[in-house]
Amino acid sequence: EKKKKKKKRKRRKKRKKQRNADSRRGLQVIWKKPYYSAKSTFHFSRTPQTICYEPDLCPPPTPPAKVATQIKKARSFSFSSIMGKGKKSAITGSSATFSLSPPRSSSDHSLSISPDLIEQSKAAILTADGHAPYHQGLSAPTAAQRKNSSAAVQRRTYDEFERKLEAAPLFTLVSTYLNYFVLILFGHLRDNLGKVFKRKEYAHLRTSKGYAPLVSDFDSFYTRRLYIRIRDCWNRPISGVPSRTINLLERESKDYNKTFRLTGTTREVINLSSYNYLGFAQSQGPCADAVEVTARKYGVGIASPRAEVGTLDIHLELEQLVARFLGKEEAMVVSMGYATNSTTIPALVGKGCLIISDENNHSSIVFGARLSGASIRVFKHNNMNDLRQLLREVISQGQPRTHRPWKKILVIVEGLYSMEGSIVNLPEIVELKKEFKFYLYVDEAHSIGALGENGGGVCDFFGVDPADVDILMGTFTKSFGAAGGYIAADKAIIDHLRLHNHAYQYAEPMSPPICQQVITSMKIICGEDGTDDGRRRIKQLAENSLYFAARLRDMGFIVYGDEGSPVIPLLLFNPAKIPAFSRELLKRGIAVVVVGYPATPIITSRARFCISASHTMADIENALEKISEVGDILMLKVSQTNGRVLQ
């Protein structure tokens, strides 16, 4: 028995040594049962950093007998792998096991068109009304399908819109670090002296009567020593509609921003801070009129969650419209945008699964990923080479310690990153998805409505078929002037979420007036109201965004954000310039949002401008003139490119 155990240990060591040697040489060899089969056999190539998936394209050398045996036993995906083992009985419909077929075209939806119909329309002779004749056996496409076919034919690449991030001058970086060092040094000095000479004021940070402090002095150091000193730049109360201008309630503080007192006066300023991308935050017009009628019919609240008796016909109408707008089979709406991510991700993945997340993903995604219990790996922001390398590593190595294959791999990205203004490189991610067979989750909180010729988000922007994205998430807070969020996917996934998503089971549903606001604004975007108001808003937003960003770069500011993004960050760097920039612009009648650590890296504090279709050219020019004036005072024009595009 001892000899047998000894031989067994030797064999294990030998296999482990071989695995490590192959990994060092760059060979991606699966020693366990292959994770991805999808009704096709895995083949192994001896070329470094290469996995061959198609036997016809890259015929491999004959694999070892043991690997060949494992390949024959390779399993295909099942419906239960999406939902989790032991939960098939809870799904509406048949509980039989299905094999996932390749993503089908979404040609039967309103904002996409099938590849076959695209090829036929390119080769066909246009009829008198300017549209291609219909092919036999194909249903006549709708007006929205014909309108979107040009975007689907002309697929665009990310390189056309990418803006390289400009590095800050060395002097700016050094002075920023020195400023933070001085702040931290004096802050700790004041804390130590205060605990000795002002014991009552620091009592909440000390152990009292055997109770430890709820918030320690170290945890609250940044809040007490930096945030409170500049707190007047945030949480400003407003009144009225946050459209192109905003009514600000003026306030004052006599204790260094520890408390505020309203003065009773208001001030109208240009609004460059709200996410009102398409200008639907209005108190007059078709949206406001429809909301008023709905409030009289349904009221404003529903005393039950959706899973009980909280589903109204207006919720079903909204979900059908969202699914049709996005080119998906089914959709589900949630009353809160943050909860849409934080409750959906745990319902999709769990222990034994892997989440691959962009390093700049929103807090709701980070929270949902941690809550799920799945393993989490992070790749560099929008870096496709890093993502490819990470995918090769995690697929070849499998789960930690056991090296078992992952149950599921879910890649989560955002369509438009709200702090950087960068757009996701969706075409390359879709290519990686087809190569590595992972599931793709795209958060379109900021991109839906704001990007694309039809306002359809990043899929519309790049001309990517929505069927290539497994799960589309978005919010109604930004472009639609409402609240809440949605999940759009195949019917099987939505049916699963309706049973396992806590927001659907336990949270309050969307208020009927909010639902009506989304329905009316979405129909205007689609052109179903009989006007071109939606197209005009989308075009105006694109023109305003391009012009505003180009002028800032020409002035010499360091500006982040890809071309076409309505979110335009301007770098401030120095912590003292965060409040100075906000206060100086407010004096000149411009309301902006300034952002610092921990929402951004500590040395890249910034002002974030949110452009809207409601802004006139006079508003843009006025704001640019005032921003340039403040930039000269604060010495923010440190760009070394002088507006030239970085190569």
N, C-alpha and C positions, 0 to 999 in steps of 0.2 A: 504493500500500500504506500509506503514511504517513497519507493522508487517511482511509482505511478504519479504521485503528487509532484515529485521533483521534475519528472519529464513534462508534466502539464505546465508547471511554472516556467520551464525553459521555453516551451512552445509559445506561451503568452508573451514572454520577454522578446522572443524573436519576432513575433508579429508586430509588437509595439515598436520595436526598433526599425522594422521595415516601413511601417507607417510613417514614422518620423523622418526617415530617409527620403521617402517619396515626397513628403510635404516640403522638405528643404529643397528638393530638386524641382518643385513646382508642379508635381503630378497630382491631379485631382482624381484620386481613386476612391471609390465607394467600397468599403470592406463589408459593411452591413447590407441588409436588404435594401435595395434602392428605394428612395422616397418617391421620386416622380417616375411614373411609367406612362400614364395617360394612354393606355392601349398600345404603346410602342415600347420597344425594348431598349434599355440603356446599353450603350456601347462605350468602351473606354479607349481613348487615344493616348499614345505615349508621348504626344507633343506636350511640352510644358504649358500649364495654364489653359488647358483645352478639355472640354467635355463634348463628345459627339452624341447628338440625340437622334439624328436621322441616319439609318443604315445606308440609304441610297446616296447620301451626300458625302459621308465620310466613313467608308468601310473600315472597320478596325481589325487589328490582328486578333487571332483567336484568343479569347480570354482563358484564364486558368479554369480548370474543371469546377473548382469550388465556386468561383464567381459565376460561372455559367449556370450552375445549379440554382444559385440565388436569383439570377436574372429570370429564369423560367418561372420562379415563384413570385415574381414581382406583382404587387397588387395594383389594381386600378383605383382611382378615386371613387368614393361612394358618397351618396347624399348624406350619410351619417357623419362623414368627416367634416362637413361644413357645420353641422348642428351640434356635434359632440356625441359620444357614445351613450347609448341608453336613453336618448331623448327623441327617438323617431316617433314614438307613439303620441307625442304631444304636438306633432306637426299636422296641420290641416291637410287632408288628402291622403293618398296612399302612403303606407309606411314601407314600401318596397325599396330595395337598394338600387340606386341609379348610378350610372357612370357619367361623369361630367363630359359633355361633348364640347368641341371647340366653340368659342363665343359666337353666337349667331348674329346676323346683321339686325340692326334696329330699323329696318326700312319701313316698318309699319307705324313708326312714331312720327310726330310732326316736325321735329327739328333734326332729322337725319335722313339719309337716303342710302339705299343699298349700293354696293360696288357694281353689281350688274347693271342697274339702272343708270349709274354714272357713266359707265363705258358706252352704253347704248346712246345716252344723250349726247356724248361727245361726238359720236360718229353719225348721228342722225341729222336729217335736214330739218331746220326749224320750220314750224308751221306759221300761219299768219299772225297768231297772237304772240309769237316769240318763244314758244316752248316746243320741245321735241315731241314727236308723235309717240304714243304709248305702244309698247311692245305687246304682242299677243301673250296672254297668260299672266300679265302683270296688271295689278290694279292701278288706276290713275292716281298719280301722286298729288298730294294736296299743294296748295299755294306755298305753305311753309316749307314743304319738302323741296319744291323747285327753287325757292329762294335760298335755301341752304346748300344746294347742290354745288354751287361754285366754290364754297369753302371746302367742301369735301373733296372736290377734284384737285384743287390747288392746296395740297398739304404743305404747311410751312414749317420751317425748322426753328429751333430755339436760337441758333446763331444769328438770325436776322434781327432779333430784338434784344439780345443780351448786351448789357452794359457792364464792362469790367469795373470792379471796385478799385477806386484810386487810393493809393497809399498816402497817408498823411505825412507831412514834412517831419523830419526828426525833431526839430525844435518844438513843434506842437506836441508831439508825444511826450517828450521829456518834461515840458512844463506841466502837462496834464498829470503825469505821475507825481511830480513834485507837489502840486496842489493837493492831491488826495493824501499824500504823505503828511503834509502840514495839518490838514483837517483831522486826520486820524490821531496824530500826535497830540494836538491841543485838546481833542475830544477826550482822550484817555486821561490827560492831565486834569481836566475839569472834573471828570468822574471821580478820580481818586481824592481830589481836594474836597469835592462836594460831599462825599461820604463821611468825611471827618468834620467839616465845619457846618454842613447843612443836612444834618441827619434826618430831619422831618421830610424834607423834599425828596430824599432818596430812600425813604422807608419802604416803598413798594419794590425796590430792587434788592432788599436785604431780607434775610431770614427773620421772621417775626413770630414769636410765641410758638416756636416749633414748626411753623409752616414755611416751606420753601417758596420763593417768589414764583408766581405764575410765568412771568417774563423776566429772564435774567438780563443783567446789564449788557452782556456781550451780544445776546440775540437782538436787543432793541437799540444797539449802539448806532447803527446807521440811521434808524428812524429818528432818534432823539437829537443826534448831532449834525444831521444834514437835511433830512426831509422836513422836519418841523420849521427850520429856518427859512425854507422856500415853499412852504405849504400853500401860500396864497396863489401859486401858479397852477394849482389843481383844485378839483371839487368846486369850481365856480358855479354858483346857482344861476339858472337862466329862467326866462319866461317866454311864452309864445312858441312859435314853430321854428325849429332849427333849419332854416332854408339857406338862401344865399347870404342872409344877414341873421344875426341873433341878438336878442335882447338880454343883456347881462345885468343881473342884480348887483349893484355895487355894495361893497362891504369894507370894513376896516378892522384893524386889530391893534390893541394897545398893550399886548403882552407878548410881542414877538411871535405872532402866529399860533399861539396856544389856543386862543379862542377868537371868534369873529363876531362882528355885529353888523347887521344890515343897516345901511344908511337911509333906505326908503326911496332911493332913486334908481333909475334904470338907464342903460346906455346901449344904443344900437351900434354893433360893430360887424365888419365883414367876417363871415364864418368860414374859416379854413381848417376846422377841427372836427366836424361831424362826418360820419360815414354816409352822408346823403348823396351817394354817387349819381343817381339818375334824377334826383330832385323830386321824389315822390313824397317827401315829408312836407305835406301841404295841408292847410286848413280849408282850402277851397278847391273846387274842381270835381271831376268825376269820382275820384277815390273817396274824397270826403263826403260827397252826396250819397254814395253807395253804403258807406260805413254808417251814416246816420239812419238810413232805412233799415239796415241789418240790426242796429242797436234797438230800434223800436220793435222789431219782430222777435229777436231772441234774447234781448237783455245783454248783460255784459259778463255774466259768470255762469259756470256749470258746476253744480255741487257733487261732482263724482269724477273719478279718473276715467280715461278712455276705455279701459278693459271692463268697466262695469256698465254704467248707463251714461257715460260722458261723451258718447260719439253722436254728433249731429249730422244731418245731411250735408251741412256746409263743410264739415271736416272731410267727408268722403269726396265732395266736389273738388276741394282743394287738393287732396291727394291724387286724384285722377289728373287734374290739370298739371301738377308738378311732374308726374311721371311722363305725361305727354310732352311737356316742355323740355324735359331732359333726355327724352328718347329711351326711357326705361320701362320695364313692365309694370312696376309697382312702386309706390312711395309711401312713406309714413312721416307724419309731422309731429313735432315735439314743441312744447310751449317755451322752451329755453334753449338758446343756441349752445351755451356751455354744456348743458346736460345732454345735448344730442351726441356729442363726442364721448363724454365721460361715462355715459350709460350704454352706448352702443358697442364700444370696443370690448368691454368685458363680456358682452353677450355673444361675441363672435369668436374670441380666442380665450384660452385658459392655460392651465399647466400643461407643459409638453409642446406648446406652440411657441412660435418666435415672431416678435414684432420688430421690424426694421424701420426706424424713424429718422426723419431729417433732423439735424441738430437744432434747427430754428423753428421746429413745430410749436404750435400754440400750447399754452398751459393746459387747456382742456384735453388735448391729445395726450400730453405727458401724464396727467392725472388718470385718465382712462386706461392707459397702458399699464401703469403701476397697479391700478385696481384689479386688472384682469388676472394677475398672477403669472402671465406669460413671461418668457425671457425677452429681454430688450437689448437690441444693438442699435447703435447710432452711426450714421454716415455723415460725411461732411456736406455742408449745405449745397444742394443742387449739383454735387460733384458725381457725375455718372461713372467715372473711372473708379472712384472709391466705392460706390455702390456695387459695381460689378465685382470688384475684388472681395468685398464683404460677402456677397452672395456665394461666390465660389468657396470661400472659407467655411461658411456656416453649413452649406449643403454637404461638403465633403467631410466635415468633422462631426456633424450631427449634434445631439444634445450633450451638454457637459457631463463628464465622468462616464456616462453609459455609452455615449456615441450612437445612441439609437436615432433613427430618422425623426425629424420634426413632424408632428401631426399636421401642422399648417404653418405656412410662412405668410405673414401679412406685411406689406410695405405701405407705410402711411406717409403721405406728403400733403402739402397745401397747394392750392391752385395759385394763390397770390399771397405772398408773405407780408403781413401788415407792418412789420418793423423794418424790413429791408426794401420793400417795394419790388422784389424780384418775382418773376413768374416761373413756375415749375417747368422743367424740361420734359414735358409730357411725352413727346414723340419718342425720345430715347428710352424713357422708362417703360413705355409700351413695348418697345423692341426687346428690352431686357425681360419683361414679363413673358413674352412669347418664347424666349430662350430658356428661362429658368423656371417657368410655370409657378409663379407665386401669385397671391391675391393682391389686388391693388385697391387702396382706400384713398380717395382724394377729398380733402376738405376744401370746399369752395365758398367759405364764408365771405371772403372779400371779392372773389372773382366772378361769382354768378351775377349776371346782369351788367357787370362792369367791363367784361372782356368779351370779345367776339362780335362779329358783324350783327348777329341777332341777339346778343346778350346772353348766349348760352353757356358762358364760362370758358374754361380752358379748352374743353373739347371743341367748342365752336371756334375758338381763337386759333387753334392749330389745325383744324379740320380733321380731328381724330374721331373715329366712331365711338360713341358712348358705350357700345357693347364691349370695348376693350378695357373699360374700367369696371371692376366688379362692384364697387360701392361708391356712390357719389353722395357726399354730405355737404350741406350748405345751410346758411341762415337767411332769415327774412329781415334782419335788422338793418342791413346796409342798403342795398339797391332798391328794396321794396318799401322802405319807410315803415316797417312794421316790427314784429318781434317773433321769436321762435326759430325753429330750425327744421330740417327735413333729412331723411335718408331715402335714397332712391337706388334700387337694385332689382334683381330678378325676383319673381313672386315667391319662390321658395325661401329666399333669405328674408324677405319682409315678413312672411308668415312666421318664420322663426323668431324674429325680433319682436313681433307683437306678443309673443308669449314669454320672452326672456328679457326684454328691455325694461328696466325699472321705471324709466320715465313714462312709458306707455301703461305700465301696470299700476303705478302708485301716484304719479304726479298729476297735477291739475292739467286739463286740456287747454288748447289755445282758445282764447276768448273769441266769440263769433265776430265782433267788429274787427279784430285783428285778422281773422281768416278772410273777411271780405276785403280788407285793404290789400292783402296779398293777391287775392283772385283778380281784383280790378286792375292793379298795377301790372300783373303778369299778362293779362289779356291785352293791355295797352302795348306792352313790349312785343307781344306776338303779332300785333296788328289786328286783333280780332274785334277791336272797337270800331273798325271802319276808318281809322285815321292813320297817318304816318307819324303820330306823336312819339311813339316808342322808338322808331328808327331815328328820329330827329334828336331825341335825348341821348341815344347811344353815340351818335356821330358827334354831338356837341361835347360830350364827356371826353371822347378821344382827342378832339382838337384842343380842348382846354388843357388836358394833361400833357400832351406833347409840347405845346407852346410854353407852358409854365416851367417844365423841367429844362427845356432847351435854354430859356432865358436865364435861369438860375446858373446853369453851367457857364454860359457866356459871361456872366458877371464875375466868375472866379470862385464860386462856392464849390465845396466838395459835396456832390449830390449822389445818393444811392438810387437804385430803382431801375428796372428794365424799361425799354421803350414801350409806351402805351399804358403803363401802370398809373392808376389814379392816386396811388399812395407815393408821395415824393419826400423822402427823408433828407434833411440838410444837416450835415455834421457840425456839432458845436464843440466837442471834445472837452474843454475845460469845465469843471463843475460850477465855477462862478458864473460862467456864461449861460448856464441853463436858466436861472431866474432872470438874469439881465435881458436875455433875448425875449422872453415871454412878456416881461413888464414893459420893455420899450415898445414892442409892437402893440401891446394893448393901449398904451398912451396914444398911439397913432391910429387907433381904430381897427386893429386886426387881431382876431382871436385865433390862437394857434395852440397846438399841443406840443409840449416839450417832454422828452422821455430820457430817463437816465437809468443807472443801475438800480435794481437787478433786472429790469425789463430788457436792458441791453448790456453788452459788455462794458466794463467799467470805464474804458477810455473812448468809447464811441457814443457818448451822449449826443442826442440829436433833437431837432424839431421836425415833427411829422406833419406835412401838409396833406390834407385830403381834399381833392378837387371834385367839384360837382358840376353836373350839366346845368344847374340853375345859375351858375356864375356867369355874368356877362363879361365881355371883353374889357369893359371899363373897370369892373371889379378886379380882374386879373392884373391889368396895368397898374392900378392904384396899389394893389398889394405888392407887386414886384418893386415899385418905386420905394415903398416904405421898407421892405426887406433889404434892399440894397443900401439904404441909408443906415439902417441898424447894423448891417454887416460891416460897413466902413467904421462905425464907432467901436464895435467889438473886435475888429480885426479878424473876421471870419473868412475873408476871401484868400484862402491859402492854397487853392488849387494850382497845380503846376502844369495843367494841360490847356488852360485858357479856353475851355469849351470844346477842345478837339476830342474826337472819339478815341478812346484808348485802344490801341491795337493789341 
